[in-house]
Amino acid sequence: MTVTAVAPSPAWSEDVLRLNAICPYYTMFPLEFPLQQLETFTGATRVLDPFCGRGTTLYAARLAGLPSVGIDINPVAAAIAQAKLVRVTPRAVIRLANKILQSSPRGEVPDGEFWQWCYEHETLRELVTLREALLKMATPTAAMLRAVVLGVLHGPQNKGVPSYLSNQMPRTYASKPAYAVKFWDKRNMQPVRIPVLDVIERRANRLLEASPLARGGNVYLGDAVQTLSGLRQRFDLVVTSPPYYGMRTYVADQWLRSWFLGGPPEVPYGTHGQIARQPSQDAFIQALADVWAATAHRCRRGARLAIRFGALPSARTNPEEMLLASLKEAKAGWVVKEVRPAGTPPKRTRQAEQFGKAGSAIDEIDLVAELTGVPR
Ligand SMILES: C[S@@+](CC[C@H](N)C(=O)[O-])C[C@H]1O[C@@H](n2cnc3c(N)ncnc32)[C@H](O)[C@@H]1O
């Protein structure tokens, strides 16, 4: 394993960046966004992302040599983000996976048509054993193995050695069971045996061979406001992206990954605590305001808050006005310094482009505010 000395730099090698791509996450922002903030806001000592998703901000902080804290209410997000703060060898991850898979099979194999089509039965048996064992483990190696498996749980079937464990499926989101079964059945696509350990081994070696030094920090699974009220640390840089307005499928689209983390073997209907599920636009603005206020209480005077935000076209609203209203409503001392269209970094897609054709029409904005007032 290569030890990489880190300093903020726009020219990170691809090897060092690989761990950030351990598992895709809907509406993740590109690493460039938090890296730009870290480059232009010198003097940051601890970084916060109260809506951390897959932990992009946390990884940028790690690259810049800073500790960070992330919060997310979605267990899939928290599990991926946790891996961004861990430094373990690929060997340790492979050894743990091997140890679990060598033990006697455990856990209940889910039943039904979807599962029979999605995974070959031996592959599913191995997956269930891993799931069951990892549910009870809290070590850094287990956190990394969990995220590695989440990243290979479903995806397209390639011609050469397999990279994913499932039958043909998108990588970014899990298809709904009825749709997936119809798709496989129509094409007579039977699942093939894919040895889980082989896939984990290839992936862990690739992701971790040059991972940067870990700089400490924590990921909390929970509501941003509640979690912030229980924190002690002070932050001077906050880089975040709240749920895009009108986007309501953060949990349902990740249902297979949620299952691997202990969720039910079907698409969950509840989306408890998701800010995106507010009954009205005003309620959404108020919910964001509460997060900005709670964030201010944990920040030093002079702290920077950088936000990327957007709204689905179907929501027919102006994300800039919504975001400004939420900061005003927070009454927490955040003074807006800059609002501009979200940058389109070279060779990388914008966050909104993941919403497909309709999504590319979204107005996405970047806002920067400074904590100049005294929080309530
Ligand atoms: C736009 S995504 C963040 C993506 C992130 N920037 C990344 O790169 O992956 C917004 C996140 O807010 C989370 N979220 C929604 N309601 C929340 C709440 N009440 N507290 C904490 N997180 C919440 C969602 O689960 C989602 O992961």
PDBQT file of the ligand as one rigid body, heavy atoms in Angstrom, charges set to zero:
ROOT
HETATM    1  C1  LIG A 401     -28.101  16.098  -1.913  1.00  0.00    +0.000 C 
HETATM    2  S1  LIG A 401     -27.844  14.751  -0.824  1.00  0.00    +0.000 S 
HETATM    3  C2  LIG A 401     -26.181  15.021  -0.266  1.00  0.00    +0.000 C 
HETATM    4  C3  LIG A 401     -25.194  14.449  -1.220  1.00  0.00    +0.000 C 
HETATM    5  C4  LIG A 401     -23.768  14.653  -0.791  1.00  0.00    +0.000 C 
HETATM    6  N1  LIG A 401     -23.326  16.017  -0.990  1.00  0.00    +0.000 N 
HETATM    7  C5  LIG A 401     -22.855  13.687  -1.570  1.00  0.00    +0.000 C 
HETATM    8  O1  LIG A 401     -21.913  14.139  -2.230  1.00  0.00    +0.000 OA
HETATM    9  O2  LIG A 401     -23.122  12.488  -1.532  1.00  0.00    +0.000 OA
HETATM   10  C6  LIG A 401     -28.802  15.239   0.570  1.00  0.00    +0.000 C 
HETATM   11  C7  LIG A 401     -28.746  14.277   1.755  1.00  0.00    +0.000 C 
HETATM   12  O3  LIG A 401     -29.500  14.824   2.836  1.00  0.00    +0.000 OA
HETATM   13  C8  LIG A 401     -29.954  13.716   3.599  1.00  0.00    +0.000 C 
HETATM   14  N2  LIG A 401     -31.023  14.166   4.536  1.00  0.00    +0.000 N 
HETATM   15  C9  LIG A 401     -32.328  14.392   4.281  1.00  0.00    +0.000 A 
HETATM   16  N3  LIG A 401     -32.974  14.767   5.382  1.00  0.00    +0.000 NA
HETATM   17  C10 LIG A 401     -32.045  14.808   6.377  1.00  0.00    +0.000 A 
HETATM   18  C11 LIG A 401     -32.102  15.145   7.770  1.00  0.00    +0.000 A 
HETATM   19  N4  LIG A 401     -33.249  15.490   8.346  1.00  0.00    +0.000 N 
HETATM   20  N5  LIG A 401     -30.958  15.093   8.481  1.00  0.00    +0.000 NA
HETATM   21  C12 LIG A 401     -29.788  14.698   7.897  1.00  0.00    +0.000 A 
HETATM   22  N6  LIG A 401     -29.686  14.351   6.586  1.00  0.00    +0.000 NA
HETATM   23  C13 LIG A 401     -30.797  14.414   5.831  1.00  0.00    +0.000 A 
HETATM   24  C14 LIG A 401     -30.414  12.719   2.538  1.00  0.00    +0.000 C 
HETATM   25  O4  LIG A 401     -30.487  11.411   3.060  1.00  0.00    +0.000 OA
HETATM   26  C15 LIG A 401     -29.324  12.897   1.486  1.00  0.00    +0.000 C 
HETATM   27  O5  LIG A 401     -28.326  11.929   1.644  1.00  0.00    +0.000 OA
ENDROOT
TORSDOF 0
